């Protein structure tokens, strides 16, 4: 378990990995793509679609039931460079939809994610903020909402600050799907 500063409550490491993988990969891709062609004149902007990604996990892997997940989203990314053309800052806006299913109980929740992700490439500080996630039933009823701000170090994984409910974790998702986490 990774711990956070909101009451010493544990944060499931898989939720952190899942939610921030795109950011870590993004940093590497941006550095590789733009390092040569960088210009301090203006930021570089691009938009891309993520997914669809489909994951299936047997009961006992993440939750105490057979779990299915589908993810699709978009990224709007701006890369900022210094006068020497070195990448110094990334600004990313993400909108994604995730389908969470308890296959055993035929229960589905739809998650919507809207957040802004800033990376200071020099310090390694990542700030994520916004209405980070929202779980709804198939008929649109809101089950859970998470919003807030998280600041971490991309190099060390250290969490500097995290507001309560800023991230969804397996405890939250498995419980909302009428089950429990497998750990």
N, C-alpha and C positions, 0 to 999 in steps of 0.2 A: 504494500500500500504506500502511496505517496501521501504525505500529510499536507494540509493547507492551513492557513492562518484563521479560518473561520471556525473557532471553537475546538480546534484540534481534531475535527472530523476527518476521517480518511477519504481520500479521493481514489477511486479505482484507477490503477495504472493504465488499463486498457482504454478507458474513456479518454485519458490524456493522449495516449498514442493515436487513437482513432481521430480525435478532434484536431490534433496538431500535426499529423503526418503531412497533410497538404502544405503546411507552412514550412516545415523542414525541407521537404522536397522542393518547394517553391524557391527557397533561398539558394539552393544548389543550382537549380535550373536558371534562375535569373543571373546569377554570377557567371555561369558558363556562357549563356547566350549574349549577355550585354557587355561583358568585360572588354571585349575588343572594340565594339562599335559605340561605346559610350560617348556622350557629348554632354558637357555641362550646360549647354544652351537651354535645354528643355527636358522635362522628364519623359521617359519612354512609357507608353501605355499599350496594354493589350488585354484582350478579353478571351476567355476560353471556357469551354464546357467541360465539366468533370463527370465522368461516368457515362453510362450507368455502370455501377458496381453492384454485384449480387453476392451475398455471403450466406451460407447455411452452416449451422453449428448443431451438433448432436446435443441432446439433453446432458447436462453435467459439464459442458465445455465453458459456457458463460453463465447460462441460467439453468434452473432445474427443469427446463422443458426444451424441446427442440425449437431453436431460434432461427428466424429468417430475417435478413435485412437487405434492402435495396436503396441505393444512394444515387442521386443525380443532382448536379448543381452548376452554377456558373461562378467564375472568378473575374473580377475587374482588377487589374494590377497596374500600378504606376511604380516605376523604378526611378530613383533620384540619384544623381551623380555629383561629385565635387568637381572643381575646376580642372583637376588632372584626369577626369573621366572615371574615377573609382566609384563603384556602387557604395552609397552611404545609407540609403533608406528605401524601404519598400512600403507601399500602402496597398492593401488588398481589401476588396469588398466582396463578400461571399453571400450567395443566396443558394440554399440547398433544400432538397426534400428527401426525407428518409422514411421508408416504410419499415416498421418494426412488427414482427409477427410472432405470436406464441402459436406455433404450428399445431401443437397438441390440443389446444383449447379453441383453435380457429378464431383467435382474437388479434385484431390489427390496430395499431396506433400509427398515426402519421405525424412525423416531426418536421417542422419547418425551422430553418436556421437562417438568420440574418445577422451578420456581424462585420465589423471592421477590424482588420488585422494590421498592425504596424510593426515593422521590424527595423530597429536601429542596427545596421550591419556592423558598425564599429564596436558597439558595446555588447551586442547580442541580445539586447532587451526586446522582448515581444510583448506588445499590449493588444489584448483582444477585448472589444467592448461592443455592447449593443444588446438587443433582445436576442440573445444567443440561441435559444431553442424554445420550442413550443410543441407539446404533444396534444394531439386531438384524436378523438374517436373517429371511426369511418363516417359518422353522420355529422361531424364538425364540432362536437362538444369539446371544450377545452378541458384537459385533464391536468396538465402541469405546464408552467411557464418558467423559464429561467432567463435572467437578464443580469447584467452587471459588467464587471471589469476584472480581467486577470492580467497580471504582469509577471513574466517569467524570463529566465535566461536561456536562450536557445543552445548555448554551448554546454551549460552545466545541468539544465533541467530544473534548477532551483526556482521555486515559486516565491516571488517577492510579496505579492498580494493577490487575493482572490475573494471577491465578494460572495456571500452565500448564494447558492443556486446559479452561479455563473456557468456551470457545466453540468451536463447530464452524465450520470455514471451508470454502471450496470445495476447497482442497487435500485436506483430510481426507475430505470427502464424495465428491469425484470419484475419489480414489484407492481408497476403500473400495468404490466401484462399478466397480472394474477399469478405471479410466481416469485421466485427468490434467486439471488445470485448463486452460482455454483460454488463460490469460495467462502 
